[in-house]
Amino acid sequence: MKFRKLVIVLILAATLFCYFTKPSKADFMEYIQPALSGSGIPPVVDYQDKFLYATVNVMYVNALNPTIKDGRPVANASKEEYLGIFKKFWKLGD
């Protein structure tokens, strides 16, 4: 019985810790600031606030060097996904 109570208390403590240390959008903008210093165009940031964590989708658009496709200039774009938990961000995927 004591073990079960201990496990429940640890799960509740971990849940509360996740909730109160969830990073904000301002924290993410501060996190990617060194990567933005070289580019002139700011990325499109989609910040989604979940209950215990945050997900961020960032799209970098390179409009300075467009490629020609079907006779029209098209801007290159790259997309990155991040997971925010415990006041830190981790890049997902490649």
Backbone as XML, in Angstrom:
<?xml version="1.0"?>
<chain id="A" units="angstrom">
  <residue number="1" name="MET">
    <atom name="N" x="0.811" y="-1.186" z="0.000"/>
    <atom name="CA" x="0.000" y="0.000" z="0.000"/>
    <atom name="C" x="0.864" y="1.262" z="0.000"/>
  </residue>
  <residue number="2" name="LYS">
    <atom name="N" x="1.960" y="1.242" z="0.745"/>
    <atom name="CA" x="2.836" y="2.404" z="0.778"/>
    <atom name="C" x="3.488" y="2.630" z="-0.578"/>
  </residue>
  <residue number="3" name="PHE">
    <atom name="N" x="3.826" y="1.532" z="-1.254"/>
    <atom name="CA" x="4.457" y="1.656" z="-2.572"/>
    <atom name="C" x="3.506" y="2.318" z="-3.563"/>
  </residue>
  <residue number="4" name="ARG">
    <atom name="N" x="2.247" y="1.933" z="-3.524"/>
    <atom name="CA" x="1.252" y="2.503" z="-4.432"/>
    <atom name="C" x="1.083" y="4.000" z="-4.172"/>
  </residue>
  <residue number="5" name="LYS">
    <atom name="N" x="1.034" y="4.390" z="-2.920"/>
    <atom name="CA" x="0.916" y="5.816" z="-2.589"/>
    <atom name="C" x="2.148" y="6.589" z="-3.051"/>
  </residue>
  <residue number="6" name="LEU">
    <atom name="N" x="3.309" y="5.981" z="-2.879"/>
    <atom name="CA" x="4.543" y="6.629" z="-3.314"/>
    <atom name="C" x="4.552" y="6.836" z="-4.828"/>
  </residue>
  <residue number="7" name="VAL">
    <atom name="N" x="4.124" y="5.828" z="-5.571"/>
    <atom name="CA" x="4.081" y="5.935" z="-7.030"/>
    <atom name="C" x="3.089" y="7.013" z="-7.452"/>
  </residue>
  <residue number="8" name="ILE">
    <atom name="N" x="1.926" y="7.056" z="-6.826"/>
    <atom name="CA" x="0.923" y="8.071" z="-7.165"/>
    <atom name="C" x="1.445" y="9.473" z="-6.857"/>
  </residue>
  <residue number="9" name="VAL">
    <atom name="N" x="2.099" y="9.637" z="-5.728"/>
    <atom name="CA" x="2.659" y="10.947" z="-5.364"/>
    <atom name="C" x="3.751" y="11.356" z="-6.349"/>
  </residue>
  <residue number="10" name="LEU">
    <atom name="N" x="4.595" y="10.418" z="-6.754"/>
    <atom name="CA" x="5.646" y="10.738" z="-7.728"/>
    <atom name="C" x="5.063" y="11.123" z="-9.083"/>
  </residue>
  <residue number="11" name="ILE">
    <atom name="N" x="4.027" y="10.435" z="-9.514"/>
    <atom name="CA" x="3.382" y="10.777" z="-10.792"/>
    <atom name="C" x="2.748" y="12.162" z="-10.710"/>
  </residue>
  <residue number="12" name="LEU">
    <atom name="N" x="2.069" y="12.457" z="-9.616"/>
    <atom name="CA" x="1.473" y="13.788" z="-9.451"/>
    <atom name="C" x="2.539" y="14.876" z="-9.379"/>
  </residue>
  <residue number="13" name="ALA">
    <atom name="N" x="3.637" y="14.597" z="-8.691"/>
    <atom name="CA" x="4.722" y="15.578" z="-8.604"/>
    <atom name="C" x="5.343" y="15.827" z="-9.976"/>
  </residue>
  <residue number="14" name="ALA">
    <atom name="N" x="5.546" y="14.769" z="-10.761"/>
    <atom name="CA" x="6.105" y="14.930" z="-12.108"/>
    <atom name="C" x="5.147" y="15.708" z="-13.003"/>
  </residue>
  <residue number="15" name="THR">
    <atom name="N" x="3.842" y="15.452" z="-12.873"/>
    <atom name="CA" x="2.848" y="16.177" z="-13.668"/>
    <atom name="C" x="2.850" y="17.661" z="-13.311"/>
  </residue>
  <residue number="16" name="LEU">
    <atom name="N" x="2.872" y="17.974" z="-12.037"/>
    <atom name="CA" x="2.918" y="19.379" z="-11.621"/>
    <atom name="C" x="4.214" y="20.055" z="-12.062"/>
  </residue>
  <residue number="17" name="PHE">
    <atom name="N" x="5.323" y="19.329" z="-11.970"/>
    <atom name="CA" x="6.606" y="19.878" z="-12.405"/>
    <atom name="C" x="6.581" y="20.189" z="-13.901"/>
  </residue>
  <residue number="18" name="CYS">
    <atom name="N" x="6.009" y="19.286" z="-14.701"/>
    <atom name="CA" x="5.885" y="19.533" z="-16.149"/>
    <atom name="C" x="5.015" y="20.755" z="-16.417"/>
  </residue>
  <residue number="19" name="TYR">
    <atom name="N" x="3.918" y="20.871" z="-15.694"/>
    <atom name="CA" x="2.994" y="21.972" z="-15.932"/>
    <atom name="C" x="3.631" y="23.327" z="-15.616"/>
  </residue>
  <residue number="20" name="PHE">
    <atom name="N" x="4.341" y="23.416" z="-14.508"/>
    <atom name="CA" x="4.895" y="24.702" z="-14.091"/>
    <atom name="C" x="6.208" y="25.056" z="-14.781"/>
  </residue>
  <residue number="21" name="THR">
    <atom name="N" x="6.850" y="24.108" z="-15.441"/>
    <atom name="CA" x="8.096" y="24.411" z="-16.157"/>
    <atom name="C" x="7.907" y="24.375" z="-17.666"/>
  </residue>
  <residue number="22" name="LYS">
    <atom name="N" x="6.670" y="24.443" z="-18.129"/>
    <atom name="CA" x="6.390" y="24.456" z="-19.565"/>
    <atom name="C" x="6.891" y="25.771" z="-20.160"/>
  </residue>
  <residue number="23" name="PRO">
    <atom name="N" x="7.709" y="25.714" z="-21.223"/>
    <atom name="CA" x="8.252" y="26.950" z="-21.795"/>
    <atom name="C" x="7.197" y="27.724" z="-22.592"/>
  </residue>
  <residue number="24" name="SER">
    <atom name="N" x="7.392" y="29.024" z="-22.692"/>
    <atom name="CA" x="6.464" y="29.895" z="-23.414"/>
    <atom name="C" x="7.013" y="30.212" z="-24.807"/>
  </residue>
  <residue number="25" name="LYS">
    <atom name="N" x="6.221" y="30.954" z="-25.575"/>
    <atom name="CA" x="6.659" y="31.352" z="-26.916"/>
    <atom name="C" x="7.847" y="32.308" z="-26.822"/>
  </residue>
  <residue number="26" name="ALA">
    <atom name="N" x="7.856" y="33.171" z="-25.826"/>
    <atom name="CA" x="8.991" y="34.085" z="-25.636"/>
    <atom name="C" x="10.269" y="33.304" z="-25.334"/>
  </residue>
  <residue number="27" name="ASP">
    <atom name="N" x="10.145" y="32.217" z="-24.572"/>
    <atom name="CA" x="11.309" y="31.361" z="-24.309"/>
    <atom name="C" x="11.826" y="30.742" z="-25.602"/>
  </residue>
  <residue number="28" name="PHE">
    <atom name="N" x="10.908" y="30.336" z="-26.485"/>
    <atom name="CA" x="11.341" y="29.744" z="-27.749"/>
    <atom name="C" x="12.014" y="30.777" z="-28.643"/>
  </residue>
  <residue number="29" name="MET">
    <atom name="N" x="11.466" y="31.976" z="-28.706"/>
    <atom name="CA" x="12.081" y="33.014" z="-29.534"/>
    <atom name="C" x="13.479" y="33.348" z="-29.020"/>
  </residue>
  <residue number="30" name="GLU">
    <atom name="N" x="13.670" y="33.298" z="-27.724"/>
    <atom name="CA" x="14.996" y="33.508" z="-27.148"/>
    <atom name="C" x="15.921" y="32.332" z="-27.481"/>
  </residue>
  <residue number="31" name="TYR">
    <atom name="N" x="15.354" y="31.126" z="-27.543"/>
    <atom name="CA" x="16.132" y="29.920" z="-27.844"/>
    <atom name="C" x="16.663" y="29.934" z="-29.282"/>
  </residue>
  <residue number="32" name="ILE">
    <atom name="N" x="15.854" y="30.397" z="-30.252"/>
    <atom name="CA" x="16.296" y="30.375" z="-31.653"/>
    <atom name="C" x="16.946" y="31.679" z="-32.096"/>
  </residue>
  <residue number="33" name="GLN">
    <atom name="N" x="17.093" y="32.625" z="-31.215"/>
    <atom name="CA" x="17.687" y="33.916" z="-31.578"/>
    <atom name="C" x="19.074" y="33.793" z="-32.195"/>
  </residue>
  <residue number="34" name="PRO">
    <atom name="N" x="19.983" y="32.938" z="-31.697"/>
    <atom name="CA" x="21.294" y="32.819" z="-32.358"/>
    <atom name="C" x="21.194" y="32.330" z="-33.805"/>
  </residue>
  <residue number="35" name="ALA">
    <atom name="N" x="20.225" y="31.492" z="-34.113"/>
    <atom name="CA" x="20.064" y="30.996" z="-35.481"/>
    <atom name="C" x="19.485" y="32.069" z="-36.399"/>
  </residue>
  <residue number="36" name="LEU">
    <atom name="N" x="18.779" y="33.037" z="-35.848"/>
    <atom name="CA" x="18.141" y="34.080" z="-36.653"/>
    <atom name="C" x="19.068" y="35.230" z="-36.990"/>
  </residue>
  <residue number="37" name="SER">
    <atom name="N" x="20.200" y="35.309" z="-36.326"/>
    <atom name="CA" x="21.069" y="36.470" z="-36.515"/>
    <atom name="C" x="21.634" y="36.544" z="-37.928"/>
  </residue>
  <residue number="38" name="GLY">
    <atom name="N" x="21.796" y="35.409" z="-38.617"/>
    <atom name="CA" x="22.375" y="35.423" z="-39.953"/>
    <atom name="C" x="21.371" y="35.678" z="-41.060"/>
  </residue>
  <residue number="39" name="SER">
    <atom name="N" x="20.092" y="35.413" z="-40.817"/>
    <atom name="CA" x="19.092" y="35.584" z="-41.875"/>
    <atom name="C" x="18.358" y="36.903" z="-41.699"/>
  </residue>
  <residue number="40" name="GLY">
    <atom name="N" x="17.910" y="37.461" z="-42.818"/>
    <atom name="CA" x="17.215" y="38.738" z="-42.767"/>
    <atom name="C" x="15.717" y="38.601" z="-42.606"/>
  </residue>
  <residue number="41" name="ILE">
    <atom name="N" x="15.162" y="37.421" z="-42.934"/>
    <atom name="CA" x="13.721" y="37.218" z="-42.883"/>
    <atom name="C" x="13.385" y="36.373" z="-41.657"/>
  </residue>
  <residue number="42" name="PRO">
    <atom name="N" x="12.508" y="36.863" z="-40.783"/>
    <atom name="CA" x="12.161" y="36.061" z="-39.602"/>
    <atom name="C" x="11.313" y="34.847" z="-40.000"/>
  </residue>
  <residue number="43" name="PRO">
    <atom name="N" x="11.419" y="33.755" z="-39.255"/>
    <atom name="CA" x="10.640" y="32.564" z="-39.585"/>
    <atom name="C" x="9.185" y="32.700" z="-39.138"/>
  </residue>
  <residue number="44" name="VAL">
    <atom name="N" x="8.347" y="31.844" z="-39.697"/>
    <atom name="CA" x="6.953" y="31.756" z="-39.270"/>
    <atom name="C" x="6.911" y="30.743" z="-38.130"/>
  </residue>
  <residue number="45" name="VAL">
    <atom name="N" x="6.468" y="31.175" z="-36.954"/>
    <atom name="CA" x="6.470" y="30.327" z="-35.761"/>
    <atom name="C" x="5.032" y="29.998" z="-35.378"/>
  </residue>
  <residue number="46" name="ASP">
    <atom name="N" x="4.735" y="28.696" z="-35.309"/>
    <atom name="CA" x="3.420" y="28.216" z="-34.878"/>
    <atom name="C" x="3.594" y="27.549" z="-33.520"/>
  </residue>
  <residue number="47" name="TYR">
    <atom name="N" x="3.270" y="28.272" z="-32.453"/>
    <atom name="CA" x="3.427" y="27.782" z="-31.079"/>
    <atom name="C" x="2.096" y="27.204" z="-30.618"/>
  </residue>
  <residue number="48" name="GLN">
    <atom name="N" x="2.111" y="25.942" z="-30.196"/>
    <atom name="CA" x="0.896" y="25.293" z="-29.704"/>
    <atom name="C" x="1.112" y="24.897" z="-28.252"/>
  </residue>
  <residue number="49" name="ASP">
    <atom name="N" x="0.301" y="25.459" z="-27.390"/>
    <atom name="CA" x="0.413" y="25.226" z="-25.954"/>
    <atom name="C" x="-0.452" y="24.033" z="-25.574"/>
  </residue>
  <residue number="50" name="LYS">
    <atom name="N" x="0.188" y="22.946" z="-25.164"/>
    <atom name="CA" x="-0.524" y="21.765" z="-24.678"/>
    <atom name="C" x="-0.591" y="21.856" z="-23.155"/>
  </residue>
  <residue number="51" name="PHE">
    <atom name="N" x="-1.190" y="20.883" z="-22.504"/>
    <atom name="CA" x="-1.346" y="20.949" z="-21.046"/>
    <atom name="C" x="-0.015" y="20.805" z="-20.316"/>
  </residue>
  <residue number="52" name="LEU">
    <atom name="N" x="0.798" y="19.820" z="-20.691"/>
    <atom name="CA" x="2.059" y="19.574" z="-19.991"/>
    <atom name="C" x="3.291" y="19.934" z="-20.804"/>
  </residue>
  <residue number="53" name="TYR">
    <atom name="N" x="3.125" y="20.244" z="-22.066"/>
    <atom name="CA" x="4.262" y="20.540" z="-22.933"/>
    <atom name="C" x="3.821" y="21.513" z="-24.016"/>
  </residue>
  <residue number="54" name="ALA">
    <atom name="N" x="4.761" y="21.913" z="-24.839"/>
    <atom name="CA" x="4.470" y="22.820" z="-25.949"/>
    <atom name="C" x="5.106" y="22.259" z="-27.215"/>
  </residue>
  <residue number="55" name="THR">
    <atom name="N" x="4.420" y="22.422" z="-28.334"/>
    <atom name="CA" x="4.993" y="22.046" z="-29.622"/>
    <atom name="C" x="5.128" y="23.303" z="-30.462"/>
  </residue>
  <residue number="56" name="VAL">
    <atom name="N" x="6.212" y="23.371" z="-31.205"/>
    <atom name="CA" x="6.488" y="24.547" z="-32.028"/>
    <atom name="C" x="6.863" y="24.076" z="-33.422"/>
  </residue>
  <residue number="57" name="ASN">
    <atom name="N" x="6.190" y="24.617" z="-34.429"/>
    <atom name="CA" x="6.543" y="24.389" z="-35.824"/>
    <atom name="C" x="7.113" y="25.687" z="-36.370"/>
  </residue>
  <residue number="58" name="VAL">
    <atom name="N" x="8.303" y="25.596" z="-36.935"/>
    <atom name="CA" x="8.991" y="26.780" z="-37.457"/>
    <atom name="C" x="9.215" y="26.580" z="-38.944"/>
  </residue>
  <residue number="59" name="MET">
    <atom name="N" x="8.838" y="27.576" z="-39.740"/>
    <atom name="CA" x="9.060" y="27.513" z="-41.177"/>
    <atom name="C" x="9.973" y="28.664" z="-41.581"/>
  </residue>
  <residue number="60" name="TYR">
    <atom name="N" x="11.140" y="28.297" z="-42.086"/>
    <atom name="CA" x="12.105" y="29.271" z="-42.577"/>
    <atom name="C" x="11.883" y="29.445" z="-44.075"/>
  </residue>
  <residue number="61" name="VAL">
    <atom name="N" x="11.666" y="30.669" z="-44.515"/>
    <atom name="CA" x="11.439" y="30.965" z="-45.928"/>
    <atom name="C" x="12.643" y="31.726" z="-46.457"/>
  </residue>
  <residue number="62" name="ASN">
    <atom name="N" x="13.194" y="31.239" z="-47.569"/>
    <atom name="CA" x="14.336" y="31.884" z="-48.201"/>
    <atom name="C" x="13.839" y="32.589" z="-49.462"/>
  </residue>
  <residue number="63" name="ALA">
    <atom name="N" x="13.333" y="33.801" z="-49.302"/>
    <atom name="CA" x="12.797" y="34.557" z="-50.431"/>
    <atom name="C" x="13.885" y="35.319" z="-51.177"/>
  </residue>
  <residue number="64" name="LEU">
    <atom name="N" x="15.090" y="35.372" z="-50.623"/>
    <atom name="CA" x="16.168" y="36.106" z="-51.279"/>
    <atom name="C" x="16.740" y="35.336" z="-52.465"/>
  </residue>
  <residue number="65" name="ASN">
    <atom name="N" x="16.684" y="34.009" z="-52.420"/>
    <atom name="CA" x="17.200" y="33.167" z="-53.504"/>
    <atom name="C" x="16.098" y="32.250" z="-54.027"/>
  </residue>
  <residue number="66" name="PRO">
    <atom name="N" x="15.134" y="32.776" z="-54.768"/>
    <atom name="CA" x="14.035" y="31.927" z="-55.242"/>
    <atom name="C" x="14.483" y="31.013" z="-56.384"/>
  </residue>
  <residue number="67" name="THR">
    <atom name="N" x="13.776" y="29.910" z="-56.536"/>
    <atom name="CA" x="13.998" y="29.016" z="-57.667"/>
    <atom name="C" x="12.869" y="29.233" z="-58.668"/>
  </residue>
  <residue number="68" name="ILE">
    <atom name="N" x="13.153" y="28.941" z="-59.915"/>
    <atom name="CA" x="12.153" y="29.113" z="-60.973"/>
    <atom name="C" x="11.475" y="27.766" z="-61.206"/>
  </residue>
  <residue number="69" name="LYS">
    <atom name="N" x="10.157" y="27.732" z="-61.051"/>
    <atom name="CA" x="9.387" y="26.513" z="-61.274"/>
    <atom name="C" x="8.160" y="26.878" z="-62.091"/>
  </residue>
  <residue number="70" name="ASP">
    <atom name="N" x="8.006" y="26.223" z="-63.227"/>
    <atom name="CA" x="6.902" y="26.501" z="-64.158"/>
    <atom name="C" x="6.880" y="27.962" z="-64.590"/>
  </residue>
  <residue number="71" name="GLY">
    <atom name="N" x="8.046" y="28.545" z="-64.748"/>
    <atom name="CA" x="8.145" y="29.920" z="-65.213"/>
    <atom name="C" x="7.892" y="30.968" z="-64.143"/>
  </residue>
  <residue number="72" name="ARG">
    <atom name="N" x="7.685" y="30.550" z="-62.891"/>
    <atom name="CA" x="7.424" y="31.508" z="-61.812"/>
    <atom name="C" x="8.460" y="31.330" z="-60.712"/>
  </residue>
  <residue number="73" name="PRO">
    <atom name="N" x="8.873" y="32.424" z="-60.084"/>
    <atom name="CA" x="9.810" y="32.284" z="-58.956"/>
    <atom name="C" x="9.086" y="31.732" z="-57.720"/>
  </residue>
  <residue number="74" name="VAL">
    <atom name="N" x="9.724" y="30.764" z="-57.085"/>
    <atom name="CA" x="9.158" y="30.130" z="-55.893"/>
    <atom name="C" x="10.191" y="30.212" z="-54.771"/>
  </residue>
  <residue number="75" name="ALA">
    <atom name="N" x="9.761" y="30.643" z="-53.601"/>
    <atom name="CA" x="10.670" y="30.749" z="-52.453"/>
    <atom name="C" x="10.866" y="29.370" z="-51.825"/>
  </residue>
  <residue number="76" name="ASN">
    <atom name="N" x="12.113" y="29.055" z="-51.497"/>
    <atom name="CA" x="12.414" y="27.803" z="-50.813"/>
    <atom name="C" x="12.031" y="27.930" z="-49.343"/>
  </residue>
  <residue number="77" name="ALA">
    <atom name="N" x="11.577" y="26.834" z="-48.764"/>
    <atom name="CA" x="11.202" y="26.844" z="-47.351"/>
    <atom name="C" x="11.638" y="25.543" z="-46.697"/>
  </residue>
  <residue number="78" name="SER">
    <atom name="N" x="12.000" y="25.637" z="-45.437"/>
    <atom name="CA" x="12.312" y="24.446" z="-44.653"/>
    <atom name="C" x="11.513" y="24.507" z="-43.358"/>
  </residue>
  <residue number="79" name="LYS">
    <atom name="N" x="11.090" y="23.338" z="-42.891"/>
    <atom name="CA" x="10.244" y="23.274" z="-41.708"/>
    <atom name="C" x="10.937" y="22.456" z="-40.625"/>
  </residue>
  <residue number="80" name="GLU">
    <atom name="N" x="10.860" y="22.944" z="-39.394"/>
    <atom name="CA" x="11.432" y="22.251" z="-38.246"/>
    <atom name="C" x="10.377" y="22.160" z="-37.151"/>
  </residue>
  <residue number="81" name="GLU">
    <atom name="N" x="10.425" y="21.062" z="-36.398"/>
    <atom name="CA" x="9.501" y="20.863" z="-35.285"/>
    <atom name="C" x="10.293" y="20.757" z="-33.989"/>
  </residue>
  <residue number="82" name="TYR">
    <atom name="N" x="9.753" y="21.360" z="-32.938"/>
    <atom name="CA" x="10.396" y="21.344" z="-31.629"/>
    <atom name="C" x="9.384" y="20.925" z="-30.568"/>
  </residue>
  <residue number="83" name="LEU">
    <atom name="N" x="9.890" y="20.280" z="-29.532"/>
    <atom name="CA" x="9.091" y="19.910" z="-28.373"/>
    <atom name="C" x="9.643" y="20.664" z="-27.174"/>
  </residue>
  <residue number="84" name="GLY">
    <atom name="N" x="8.778" y="21.362" z="-26.464"/>
    <atom name="CA" x="9.205" y="22.131" z="-25.300"/>
    <atom name="C" x="8.656" y="21.539" z="-24.018"/>
  </residue>
  <residue number="85" name="ILE">
    <atom name="N" x="9.563" y="21.175" z="-23.126"/>
    <atom name="CA" x="9.180" y="20.627" z="-21.822"/>
    <atom name="C" x="10.331" y="20.892" z="-20.854"/>
  </residue>
  <residue number="86" name="PHE">
    <atom name="N" x="10.024" y="21.113" z="-19.595"/>
    <atom name="CA" x="11.018" y="21.392" z="-18.552"/>
    <atom name="C" x="11.878" y="22.613" z="-18.888"/>
  </residue>
  <residue number="87" name="LYS">
    <atom name="N" x="11.287" y="23.660" z="-19.469"/>
    <atom name="CA" x="11.983" y="24.905" z="-19.833"/>
    <atom name="C" x="13.082" y="24.700" z="-20.872"/>
  </residue>
  <residue number="88" name="LYS">
    <atom name="N" x="13.009" y="23.617" z="-21.644"/>
    <atom name="CA" x="13.978" y="23.350" z="-22.703"/>
    <atom name="C" x="13.233" y="22.957" z="-23.964"/>
  </residue>
  <residue number="89" name="PHE">
    <atom name="N" x="13.924" y="23.066" z="-25.096"/>
    <atom name="CA" x="13.353" y="22.676" z="-26.378"/>
    <atom name="C" x="14.229" y="21.620" z="-27.023"/>
  </residue>
  <residue number="90" name="TRP">
    <atom name="N" x="13.578" y="20.646" z="-27.643"/>
    <atom name="CA" x="14.282" y="19.600" z="-28.375"/>
    <atom name="C" x="13.750" y="19.554" z="-29.795"/>
  </residue>
  <residue number="91" name="LYS">
    <atom name="N" x="14.667" y="19.468" z="-30.741"/>
    <atom name="CA" x="14.302" y="19.399" z="-32.149"/>
    <atom name="C" x="13.860" y="17.974" z="-32.470"/>
  </residue>
  <residue number="92" name="LEU">
    <atom name="N" x="12.713" y="17.844" z="-33.112"/>
    <atom name="CA" x="12.191" y="16.538" z="-33.490"/>
    <atom name="C" x="12.531" y="16.244" z="-34.941"/>
  </residue>
  <residue number="93" name="GLY">
    <atom name="N" x="12.743" y="15.008" z="-35.264"/>
    <atom name="CA" x="13.017" y="14.617" z="-36.646"/>
    <atom name="C" x="14.430" y="14.944" z="-37.054"/>
  </residue>
  <residue number="94" name="ASP">
    <atom name="N" x="14.607" y="15.146" z="-38.358"/>
    <atom name="CA" x="15.944" y="15.396" z="-38.923"/>
    <atom name="C" x="16.360" y="16.820" z="-38.718"/>
  </residue>
</chain>
